[in-house]
């Protein structure tokens, strides 16, 4: 099995305003980008389950020219709320690092 780091040179999460959380998955090259998109793992259902958000509120956008996939969803807790343990949302990607992905196809 492979991990996101086998596919991506950059995996990050961050705020997109105080109410929105966004993830960036930037792939090593065109082959890994196409393979990552083909897995279908970065689907709204994954993020809905992880963050308790309705599937309809999750936006997944593939950017083939940037070799990237962007996922945006409502923050589970508004930025700056007393219950907000990650004000800049920079650690929200961490659980995704344990995802099992198919091994990359050989070129």
KAFENBEL-V356067 format. One record per residue. N is the residue number from 1. SS is DSSP state (~ for helix, > for strand, _ for the rest). OMEGA is omega in radians with two decimals (* if undefined). BURIAL is # if it has 24 or more other ideal C-beta (glycine too) atoms within 12 Angstrom, else .. Layout:
# KAFENBEL-V356067
n: [N N]
ss: [SS SS]
omega: [OMEGA OMEGA]
burial: [BURIAL BURIAL]
This chain:
# KAFENBEL-V356067
n: [1 2 3 4 5 6 7 8 9 10 11 12 13 14 15 16 17 18 19 20 21 22 23 24 25 26 27 28 29 30 31 32 33 34 35 36 37 38 39 40 41 42 43 44 45 46 47 48 49 50 51 52 53 54 55 56 57 58 59 60 61 62 63 64 65 66 67 68 69 70 71 72 73 74 75 76 77 78 79 80 81 82 83 84 85 86 87 88 89 90 91 92 93 94 95 96 97 98 99 100 101 102 103 104 105 106 107]
ss: [_ > _ ~ ~ ~ ~ > > > > > > > > _ _ _ _ > > > > > > > > _ _ ~ ~ ~ ~ ~ ~ ~ ~ ~ ~ _ _ _ _ ~ ~ ~ ~ ~ ~ ~ ~ _ _ _ ~ ~ ~ _ > > > > > ~ ~ ~ _ > > > > > > > _ _ _ _ _ _ _ _ _ _ _ _ _ _ _ _ _ _ _ ~ ~ ~ ~ ~ _ _ > _ _ _ _ _ _]
omega: [-3.14 3.09 3.10 -3.13 3.03 -3.13 -2.93 3.01 3.13 2.99 -3.13 3.00 3.14 3.04 2.91 -3.00 -3.04 -3.07 -3.03 3.09 -3.13 3.13 3.06 3.08 -3.10 -3.03 -3.12 -3.06 -3.08 -3.13 -3.14 3.07 -3.13 3.12 3.13 3.14 -3.13 3.12 -3.10 -3.07 -3.11 -3.10 3.12 -3.11 3.11 -3.08 3.08 3.12 -3.10 -3.00 3.08 -3.10 3.06 3.14 -3.10 -3.11 -3.08 3.13 3.07 -3.11 3.06 3.13 -3.05 -3.13 3.10 -3.08 -3.01 2.99 3.13 3.11 3.11 -3.14 3.09 3.07 3.09 3.08 -3.14 3.13 3.09 3.08 3.14 3.13 -3.10 -3.11 -3.10 -2.99 -3.11 3.11 -3.09 -3.13 -3.05 3.14 -2.98 3.14 3.14 -3.10 3.13 3.13 3.02 3.12 3.08 3.05 3.11 3.05 3.12 3.13 *]
burial: [. . . # . # # # . . # # # # # . . . . # # # # # # # # # . . . # # . # # # . # . # # . # . # # . . # # . # . . . . # # # . . . . . . # # # # # # # # # # . . # . . . . . . . . . # . . # # . . # . . # . # . . # . . .]
